[in-house]
Amino acid sequence: MDKPVWIERYDVNTIVLDHNKRLSLFGLLNLLQDTAWMHAKSAGWGFEDLIAKGTIWVLARQKLIISEWPKWEETVTLHTWGRPGGGVMALREFEIFLAERKIGEATTTWLVLDYHTRKPQKLDRVSFDLLCRAEGNLTLSASRIPLRHDLAEAARFEVRNSDLDVNGHVNNTRYGQWLTDTMSADDHTRYAIGEYEVNFLSETSLGDTIIMESEAGEPAADGSITRHYQGRRMSEEKPAFAQRVVLTPR
């Protein structure tokens, strides 16, 4: 189906709420993922389509900016579309609406990997163009997050079965969950997430122990705090992922 802009609506229900009775970061990341998969499936780029070719989708980078977190029983509308990338990269963008108001946008960078070797594969550009939008693309970009050597250990997480996705590695949404679980109760009370960005550097799998590292961050003039996070397997020094979050005063 040739439908460059795909639209899905979701109720903010108890499945995606945080303890402040608002849509959680983990919940929103799941909704973005679901919308992307629905669109890809409609155009012949879904999970089963790629598995039949011996390949899988893997998220490499993501950036989200949001000005307001929807409340319990409100309805969010997500728009998504593909954007022409380069080489082996596929770009996907999103707009987030509450009623008729745009409250956020996100961009993602994806790779198609060989299922067995995990090596990047070239996209079929003729087919992928069915997902792309000719105009109205975002100016937002998910850039490389510099790795840090001055972050301190803040938490540890054991990768369990419930963390895994259909590809057998940790679902990209879980990394957002780990970040919010690393934040203090005071952080959650005083701040909302205004921006979230992640770079995935290597896969994490069942049985891994993930060490989360972070910094306190210094408040800016507007009261917001930019904070960096990194996660690595306990057995390795090199980070498996890097994150950046901007916390805004409630």
Backbone as numpy.savetxt, mean C-alpha at the origin, in Angstrom:
# Nx Ny Nz CAx CAy CAz Cx Cy Cz
-12.84 -6.44 -20.81 -13.69 -5.24 -20.81 -12.82 -3.99 -20.81
-13.00 -3.12 -21.78 -12.21 -1.90 -21.90 -12.83 -0.81 -21.04
-12.32 -0.68 -19.81 -12.87 0.28 -18.86 -11.71 0.93 -18.13
-11.11 2.01 -18.68 -9.90 2.58 -18.09 -10.04 3.01 -16.63
-11.19 3.60 -16.26 -11.39 4.01 -14.86 -12.41 3.07 -14.22
-11.97 2.36 -13.21 -12.81 1.39 -12.50 -13.27 2.02 -11.19
-14.54 1.85 -10.85 -15.13 2.47 -9.65 -15.72 1.40 -8.74
-15.38 1.47 -7.46 -15.96 0.59 -6.45 -16.38 1.42 -5.24
-17.48 1.03 -4.62 -17.96 1.70 -3.41 -17.94 0.72 -2.24
-17.53 1.22 -1.08 -17.41 0.39 0.11 -18.00 1.10 1.32
-18.74 0.36 2.12 -19.21 0.89 3.39 -18.10 0.78 4.42
-17.96 1.81 5.24 -17.00 1.76 6.35 -17.69 1.00 7.48
-17.45 -0.29 7.54 -18.11 -1.13 8.53 -17.10 -1.62 9.57
-17.53 -2.52 10.43 -16.68 -2.95 11.54 -15.45 -3.73 11.08
-15.46 -4.22 9.84 -14.32 -4.99 9.34 -13.12 -4.09 9.09
-13.34 -2.82 8.75 -12.24 -1.93 8.36 -12.04 -0.76 9.34
-12.71 -0.81 10.49 -12.62 0.28 11.46 -11.37 0.21 12.33
-10.94 1.36 12.85 -9.97 1.38 13.95 -10.72 1.70 15.25
-9.99 1.84 16.35 -10.66 2.05 17.64 -11.22 3.47 17.77
-10.89 4.35 16.83 -11.47 5.70 16.82 -12.76 5.77 15.98
-13.25 4.60 15.56 -14.47 4.49 14.74 -14.31 5.18 13.39
-13.12 5.07 12.85 -12.84 5.59 11.52 -12.16 4.50 10.70
-12.22 4.67 9.39 -11.52 3.76 8.50 -10.04 3.71 8.89
-9.51 2.53 9.06 -8.11 2.38 9.46 -7.20 2.37 8.24
-5.91 2.58 8.46 -4.94 2.48 7.37 -4.97 1.07 6.79
-4.94 0.07 7.64 -5.00 -1.32 7.19 -6.26 -1.58 6.38
-7.40 -1.04 6.85 -8.65 -1.21 6.14 -8.62 -0.56 4.77
-8.11 0.67 4.68 -8.05 1.37 3.40 -7.11 0.66 2.43
-5.96 0.19 2.91 -5.04 -0.52 2.03 -5.69 -1.77 1.45
-6.52 -2.43 2.24 -7.25 -3.60 1.74 -8.27 -3.21 0.68
-8.93 -2.07 0.87 -9.91 -1.61 -0.12 -9.21 -1.22 -1.42
-8.07 -0.56 -1.32 -7.31 -0.21 -2.53 -6.88 -1.48 -3.27
-6.40 -2.46 -2.52 -5.97 -3.71 -3.14 -7.14 -4.42 -3.81
-8.29 -4.44 -3.14 -9.46 -5.12 -3.70 -9.91 -4.45 -4.99
-9.92 -3.11 -5.00 -10.33 -2.37 -6.19 -9.38 -2.63 -7.35
-8.08 -2.65 -7.06 -7.08 -2.92 -8.10 -7.27 -4.32 -8.69
-7.52 -5.29 -7.83 -7.69 -6.66 -8.30 -8.95 -6.80 -9.14
-10.02 -6.12 -8.75 -11.26 -6.19 -9.51 -11.05 -5.64 -10.92
-10.34 -4.51 -11.01 -10.09 -3.90 -12.31 -9.20 -4.79 -13.17
-8.12 -5.29 -12.57 -7.20 -6.14 -13.31 -7.91 -7.40 -13.83
-8.75 -7.99 -12.98 -9.47 -9.20 -13.40 -10.38 -8.91 -14.58
-11.04 -7.75 -14.57 -11.99 -7.41 -15.63 -11.30 -7.27 -16.98
-10.00 -6.94 -16.96 -9.26 -6.70 -18.20 -8.33 -7.85 -18.57
-8.47 -8.99 -17.86 -7.64 -10.14 -18.19 -6.27 -10.13 -17.56
-6.09 -9.33 -16.50 -4.82 -9.25 -15.78 -4.98 -9.67 -14.32
-5.99 -10.50 -14.03 -6.25 -10.95 -12.67 -5.29 -12.04 -12.21
-5.47 -12.46 -10.98 -4.59 -13.47 -10.37 -4.56 -14.76 -11.19
-5.73 -15.30 -11.52 -5.79 -16.56 -12.26 -5.20 -16.41 -13.66
-5.40 -15.25 -14.27 -4.85 -15.01 -15.61 -3.33 -15.07 -15.60
-2.72 -14.43 -14.58 -1.27 -14.43 -14.50 -0.71 -15.79 -14.09
-1.40 -16.46 -13.16 -0.95 -17.79 -12.74 -0.91 -18.75 -13.94
-1.89 -18.61 -14.83 -1.92 -19.46 -16.03 -0.68 -19.23 -16.89
-0.07 -18.06 -16.77 1.15 -17.74 -17.52 2.41 -17.97 -16.69
2.23 -18.46 -15.45 3.37 -18.70 -14.57 3.94 -17.44 -13.96
3.09 -16.41 -13.80 3.54 -15.13 -13.27 2.61 -14.65 -12.16
3.04 -13.64 -11.42 2.25 -13.04 -10.36 2.49 -11.53 -10.32
1.50 -10.80 -9.77 1.67 -9.38 -9.49 2.40 -9.22 -8.16
3.32 -8.26 -8.08 3.98 -7.92 -6.82 4.04 -6.40 -6.71
3.60 -5.88 -5.57 3.66 -4.44 -5.33 5.07 -4.04 -4.93
5.62 -3.03 -5.59 6.98 -2.58 -5.31 7.02 -1.29 -4.49
6.11 -0.34 -4.82 6.07 0.94 -4.10 4.62 1.41 -3.98
4.37 2.20 -2.95 3.04 2.76 -2.77 3.14 4.07 -2.00
2.31 5.04 -2.42 2.22 6.30 -1.68 0.76 6.71 -1.60
0.34 7.09 -0.40 -1.03 7.49 -0.12 -1.03 8.84 0.57
-1.90 9.75 0.11 -2.13 11.03 0.79 -3.62 11.12 1.07
-3.98 11.43 2.32 -5.40 11.51 2.68 -5.61 12.64 3.67
-6.66 13.42 3.45 -6.92 14.60 4.28 -7.98 14.34 5.34
-8.74 13.26 5.19 -9.83 12.98 6.14 -10.10 11.48 6.15
-10.24 10.91 7.34 -10.52 9.49 7.46 -12.02 9.28 7.68
-12.68 8.58 6.75 -14.14 8.38 6.86 -14.55 7.70 8.15
-15.75 8.04 8.61 -16.27 7.52 9.86 -17.09 6.24 9.63
-17.33 5.56 10.72 -18.17 4.37 10.73 -19.52 4.68 10.07
-19.94 3.79 9.18 -21.22 3.84 8.45 -21.24 4.85 7.31
-20.12 5.53 7.05 -20.03 6.33 5.84 -19.63 5.42 4.68
-19.70 5.95 3.46 -19.38 5.17 2.27 -18.26 5.87 1.50
-17.26 5.11 1.15 -16.16 5.66 0.34 -16.27 5.12 -1.08
-15.88 5.95 -2.03 -15.86 5.55 -3.44 -14.42 5.64 -3.93
-13.94 4.55 -4.52 -12.57 4.50 -5.03 -12.58 4.44 -6.55
-11.79 5.30 -7.16 -11.56 5.26 -8.60 -10.14 4.76 -8.83
-9.94 3.87 -9.79 -8.58 3.42 -10.08 -8.41 3.24 -11.58
-7.16 3.36 -12.01 -6.82 3.20 -13.42 -5.33 2.91 -13.54
-4.95 2.36 -14.68 -3.55 2.15 -14.95 -2.94 3.38 -15.58
-1.64 3.47 -15.44 -0.91 4.58 -16.06 0.32 4.00 -16.76
0.60 4.43 -17.97 1.76 3.87 -18.67 3.03 4.01 -17.85
3.75 2.92 -17.69 5.01 2.93 -16.96 6.17 2.79 -17.91
7.19 2.11 -17.45 8.36 1.91 -18.29 9.00 0.57 -17.98
9.55 -0.08 -18.97 10.22 -1.35 -18.77 9.28 -2.39 -18.20
9.64 -2.90 -17.02 8.85 -3.96 -16.38 7.86 -3.40 -15.37
7.80 -2.10 -15.23 6.94 -1.49 -14.21 5.53 -1.20 -14.74
4.54 -1.42 -13.88 3.16 -1.04 -14.17 2.71 -0.08 -13.08
2.17 1.05 -13.47 1.72 2.06 -12.51 0.20 2.02 -12.40
-0.29 2.14 -11.17 -1.73 2.19 -10.92 -2.02 3.34 -9.96
-3.04 4.13 -10.28 -3.39 5.29 -9.45 -4.82 5.16 -8.92
-5.08 5.90 -7.85 -6.38 5.87 -7.18 -6.80 7.27 -6.74
-8.10 7.50 -6.73 -8.68 8.66 -6.06 -9.71 8.14 -5.07
-9.78 8.80 -3.92 -10.67 8.38 -2.83 -11.67 9.48 -2.57
-12.95 9.13 -2.60 -14.02 10.11 -2.41 -14.89 9.75 -1.23
-15.32 10.78 -0.51 -16.32 10.66 0.55 -17.48 11.54 0.14
-18.63 10.91 -0.14 -19.73 11.63 -0.80 -19.18 12.14 -2.13
-19.26 13.44 -2.39 -18.74 13.98 -3.64 -17.38 14.64 -3.47
-16.84 14.56 -2.27 -15.57 15.23 -1.97 -14.40 14.28 -2.15
-13.38 14.74 -2.84 -12.15 13.96 -2.94 -11.34 14.17 -1.66
-11.03 13.08 -0.97 -10.30 13.19 0.29 -8.92 12.56 0.23
-8.60 11.90 -0.88 -7.28 11.29 -0.93 -6.94 10.76 -2.31
-5.68 10.43 -2.48 -5.21 9.82 -3.70 -4.01 8.95 -3.39
-3.78 7.99 -4.26 -2.67 7.05 -4.04 -2.09 6.64 -5.38
-0.84 6.26 -5.35 -0.18 5.72 -6.53 0.60 4.48 -6.13
0.67 3.52 -7.04 1.35 2.27 -6.76 2.19 1.86 -7.97
3.28 1.17 -7.70 4.15 0.63 -8.75 4.20 -0.88 -8.58
3.87 -1.60 -9.68 3.78 -3.05 -9.63 4.78 -3.69 -10.59
5.16 -4.91 -10.26 5.98 -5.74 -11.14 5.25 -7.05 -11.40
5.45 -7.61 -12.58 5.01 -8.97 -12.87 6.24 -9.86 -12.75
6.19 -10.84 -11.83 7.33 -11.73 -11.60 7.03 -13.14 -12.07
8.06 -13.85 -12.47 7.94 -15.28 -12.70 7.61 -15.94 -11.37
6.60 -16.79 -11.35 6.11 -17.38 -10.10 7.20 -18.17 -9.38
8.06 -18.86 -10.14 9.05 -19.75 -9.53 10.38 -19.05 -9.27
10.87 -18.27 -10.24 12.19 -17.63 -10.08 12.11 -16.29 -9.39
10.92 -15.70 -9.36 10.71 -14.35 -8.82 11.47 -13.27 -9.59
11.79 -13.55 -10.84 12.45 -12.55 -11.67 11.40 -11.72 -12.43
11.64 -10.40 -12.60 10.68 -9.54 -13.31 10.49 -9.97 -14.75
9.24 -9.87 -15.21 8.89 -10.22 -16.58 8.38 -8.97 -17.31
8.57 -8.91 -18.61 8.07 -7.78 -19.39 6.55 -7.85 -19.51
5.93 -6.69 -19.45 4.48 -6.60 -19.61 4.09 -6.69 -21.08
2.91 -7.24 -21.32 2.32 -7.17 -22.65 1.66 -5.80 -22.76
2.36 -4.84 -23.33 1.90 -3.44 -23.33 0.57 -3.26 -24.08
0.36 -4.05 -25.10 -0.89 -3.92 -25.86 -2.07 -4.24 -24.97
-1.97 -5.31 -24.18 -3.06 -5.70 -23.28 -3.14 -4.76 -22.09
-1.97 -4.38 -21.54 -1.99 -3.54 -20.34 -2.57 -2.16 -20.62
-2.47 -1.70 -21.85 -3.02 -0.39 -22.20 -4.52 -0.31 -21.95
-5.20 -1.49 -21.88 -6.63 -1.49 -21.59 -6.92 -0.93 -20.20
-5.93 -0.98 -19.32 -6.09 -0.49 -17.95 -5.73 0.99 -17.82
-5.17 1.58 -18.87 -4.59 2.92 -18.75 -5.58 4.02 -19.12
-5.40 5.15 -18.48 -6.23 6.33 -18.66 -5.48 7.33 -19.54
-6.16 7.87 -20.51 -5.50 8.78 -21.44 -5.19 10.13 -20.81
-6.07 10.61 -19.89 -5.85 11.91 -19.25 -6.39 11.84 -17.82
-6.08 12.87 -17.03 -6.54 12.90 -15.65 -5.65 12.15 -14.69
-4.41 11.84 -15.12 -3.49 11.14 -14.23 -2.98 12.06 -13.12
-2.54 11.46 -12.03 -2.10 12.21 -10.86 -0.67 12.72 -11.04
-0.34 13.74 -10.27 1.05 14.21 -10.22 1.82 13.51 -9.11
1.13 12.75 -8.29 1.73 12.02 -7.18 2.65 10.92 -7.70
3.77 10.70 -7.02 4.68 9.62 -7.40 5.22 8.94 -6.15
5.44 7.64 -6.26 6.03 6.87 -5.16 7.52 6.76 -5.42
8.30 7.50 -4.67 9.73 7.58 -4.92 10.50 6.60 -4.03
11.80 6.54 -4.25 12.65 5.70 -3.42 12.82 6.34 -2.05
12.62 5.56 -1.01 12.81 6.04 0.36 14.24 5.71 0.78
15.07 6.72 1.10 16.46 6.45 1.49 16.51 5.57 2.73
17.38 4.58 2.73 17.55 3.73 3.89 18.33 4.47 4.97
17.99 4.19 6.21 18.57 4.88 7.35 19.39 3.91 8.21
20.41 4.44 8.88 21.25 3.63 9.76 21.17 4.11 11.21
20.27 5.06 11.45 20.17 5.66 12.78 18.84 5.36 13.47
18.09 4.38 12.96 16.80 4.06 13.54 16.96 3.01 14.64
16.08 3.07 15.62 16.16 2.16 16.76 15.05 1.10 16.69
15.33 -0.07 17.23 14.31 -1.12 17.25 13.10 -0.66 18.06
11.91 -0.84 17.47 10.68 -0.39 18.12 9.71 -1.54 18.38
9.81 -2.62 17.60 8.88 -3.74 17.79 9.39 -4.94 16.99
8.83 -6.12 17.33 9.11 -7.33 16.58 7.80 -8.04 16.26
7.74 -8.62 15.06 6.54 -9.33 14.65 6.93 -10.68 14.06
6.21 -11.72 14.47 6.38 -13.05 13.89 5.41 -13.19 12.71
5.91 -13.56 11.55 5.04 -13.76 10.39 4.26 -15.06 10.57
2.93 -14.92 10.56 2.04 -16.05 10.77 1.23 -16.32 9.51
0.49 -17.42 9.53 -0.31 -17.79 8.36 -1.27 -16.68 7.94
-1.84 -15.97 8.92 -2.82 -14.94 8.62 -2.21 -13.72 7.94
-0.89 -13.62 7.93 -0.21 -12.49 7.28 -0.01 -12.72 5.77
-0.21 -13.96 5.32 0.16 -14.32 3.95 -0.94 -14.02 2.96
-0.54 -13.74 1.71 -1.50 -13.56 0.63 -1.50 -14.79 -0.27
-2.22 -14.71 -1.38 -2.36 -15.87 -2.26 -1.06 -16.23 -2.97
-0.06 -15.33 -2.93 1.23 -15.63 -3.54 2.18 -16.31 -2.56
1.75 -16.46 -1.30 2.56 -17.17 -0.32 3.54 -16.31 0.44
3.51 -14.98 0.23 4.36 -14.10 1.03 3.47 -13.12 1.79
4.07 -12.28 2.63 3.29 -11.36 3.45 2.54 -10.38 2.56
1.24 -10.24 2.81 0.42 -9.32 2.05 0.88 -7.89 2.27
0.87 -7.07 1.21 1.36 -5.69 1.33 0.60 -4.89 2.38
-0.65 -5.23 2.62 -1.43 -4.48 3.60 -0.93 -4.69 5.03
-0.30 -5.84 5.29 0.19 -6.15 6.63 1.31 -5.22 7.08
2.06 -4.70 6.10 3.15 -3.80 6.46 2.60 -2.50 7.05
1.45 -2.05 6.52 0.78 -0.90 7.11 0.27 -1.21 8.50
-0.23 -2.45 8.69 -0.69 -2.88 10.01 0.46 -2.89 11.00
1.62 -3.42 10.60 2.78 -3.44 11.48 3.18 -2.02 11.88
3.14 -1.10 10.93 3.50 0.28 11.25 2.57 0.86 12.31
1.26 0.71 12.12 0.32 1.29 13.09 0.39 0.56 14.43
0.72 -0.74 14.41 0.88 -1.46 15.66 2.14 -1.03 16.40
3.11 -0.50 15.68 4.35 -0.01 16.30 4.14 1.36 16.95
3.19 2.12 16.42 2.89 3.44 17.00 2.31 3.30 18.41
2.54 4.28 19.26 2.05 4.24 20.63 0.57 4.61 20.70
-0.05 4.30 21.83 -1.44 4.69 22.04 -1.59 6.20 22.01
-0.59 6.91 22.52 -0.61 8.38 22.50 -0.55 8.90 21.07
0.25 8.26 20.22 0.30 8.64 18.80 -1.09 8.54 18.17
-1.77 7.43 18.41 -3.09 7.21 17.82 -4.13 8.20 18.35
-3.96 8.62 19.58 -4.90 9.58 20.18 -4.68 10.99 19.63
-3.43 11.38 19.47 -3.10 12.75 19.13 -2.98 13.01 17.63
-2.72 11.96 16.84 -2.42 12.16 15.42 -3.25 11.25 14.52
-3.46 11.73 13.30 -4.01 10.92 12.22 -2.93 10.80 11.15
-2.99 9.76 10.35 -2.02 9.58 9.27 -2.44 10.43 8.08
-1.57 11.35 7.67 -1.84 12.19 6.52 -1.19 11.68 5.25
-0.06 11.00 5.41 0.64 10.40 4.28 1.24 9.07 4.72
1.24 8.13 3.80 1.86 6.83 4.04 2.58 6.41 2.78
3.83 6.00 2.92 4.62 5.59 1.76 5.43 4.36 2.13
5.56 3.42 1.20 6.32 2.19 1.47 7.06 1.76 0.23
8.28 1.26 0.42 9.07 0.59 -0.62 9.28 -0.85 -0.18
8.95 -1.80 -1.05 9.18 -3.21 -0.76 10.48 -3.63 -1.44
11.43 -4.09 -0.65 12.77 -4.39 -1.16 13.01 -5.88 -1.34
12.37 -6.71 -0.52 12.44 -8.17 -0.66 11.24 -8.77 0.03
10.94 -10.02 -0.29 9.77 -10.68 0.27 10.02 -11.08 1.72
8.96 -11.12 2.51 9.00 -11.72 3.84 8.00 -12.86 3.86
8.31 -13.91 4.62 7.56 -15.15 4.50 7.26 -15.76 5.86
6.47 -16.80 5.84 6.06 -17.51 7.04 7.29 -17.95 7.84
7.26 -17.66 9.15 8.36 -18.04 10.02 9.39 -16.95 10.24
9.38 -15.90 9.39 10.31 -14.80 9.59 9.96 -14.02 10.85
10.98 -13.53 11.53 10.81 -12.56 12.61 11.22 -11.20 12.06
10.28 -10.27 12.06 10.52 -8.94 11.50 10.83 -7.95 12.62
11.97 -7.29 12.52 12.35 -6.25 13.47 12.00 -4.91 12.86
11.09 -4.19 13.50 10.69 -2.86 13.05 11.57 -1.82 13.74
12.13 -0.92 12.95 12.96 0.16 13.45 12.29 1.49 13.12
12.41 2.46 14.02 11.78 3.76 13.77 12.51 4.86 14.51
12.00 6.07 14.34 12.51 7.26 15.02 11.34 7.98 15.67
11.62 8.87 16.60 10.55 9.64 17.23 10.01 10.69 16.26
10.92 11.35 15.52 10.50 12.40 14.60 10.30 13.71 15.32
10.67 14.80 14.67 10.53 16.13 15.26 9.31 16.84 14.68
8.48 17.47 15.53 7.30 18.19 15.03 7.70 19.36 14.13
6.98 19.53 13.03 7.17 20.67 12.15 6.39 21.86 12.69
6.48 22.99 11.99 5.81 24.21 12.44 4.29 24.02 12.54
3.73 23.17 11.67 2.28 22.95 11.70 1.87 21.85 12.66
2.84 21.31 13.40 2.53 20.27 14.38 2.62 18.87 13.84
2.81 18.71 12.54 2.90 17.37 11.95 4.27 16.76 12.23
4.33 15.44 12.19 5.57 14.71 12.41 5.81 13.77 11.23
6.99 13.86 10.64 7.39 12.90 9.61 8.28 11.86 10.29
7.92 10.61 10.09 8.63 9.53 10.79 8.99 8.43 9.80
10.19 7.93 9.91 10.66 6.84 9.06 10.62 5.52 9.82
10.29 4.47 9.09 10.29 3.11 9.63 11.04 2.21 8.66
11.67 1.19 9.19 12.27 0.15 8.36 12.01 -1.19 9.03
11.93 -2.23 8.21 11.75 -3.57 8.75 12.74 -4.52 8.12
13.30 -5.40 8.92 14.24 -6.39 8.41 14.01 -7.73 9.10
14.39 -8.78 8.41 14.36 -10.09 9.04 15.41 -10.13 10.16
15.12 -10.83 11.22 16.05 -10.90 12.34 17.40 -11.46 11.92
17.39 -12.33 10.91 18.62 -12.98 10.46 19.44 -12.14 9.49
18.94 -10.96 9.11 19.62 -10.14 8.12 19.77 -8.70 8.59
20.78 -8.04 8.08 21.01 -6.63 8.39 20.31 -5.71 7.39
20.18 -6.17 6.15 19.59 -5.34 5.10 18.08 -5.27 5.25
17.49 -4.07 5.22 16.03 -3.94 5.35 15.29 -4.65 4.23
14.13 -5.22 4.57 13.24 -5.84 3.59 12.22 -4.83 3.07
12.01 -3.75 3.83 11.09 -2.70 3.40 11.41 -1.41 4.16
11.00 -0.29 3.57 11.17 1.02 4.19 9.85 1.78 4.08
9.51 2.54 5.12 8.26 3.27 5.17 8.49 4.69 5.66
7.60 5.56 5.20 7.60 6.95 5.68 6.16 7.34 5.95
5.90 7.95 7.08 4.55 8.35 7.43 4.57 9.80 7.92
3.54 10.55 7.57 3.36 11.92 8.09 2.15 11.89 9.00
2.36 12.22 10.26 1.28 12.24 11.25 0.82 13.68 11.44
-0.49 13.89 11.33 -1.05 15.24 11.46 -1.89 15.34 12.73
-1.85 16.46 13.43 -2.62 16.59 14.67 -4.11 16.43 14.41
-4.80 15.74 15.29 -6.25 15.57 15.15 -6.97 16.86 15.53
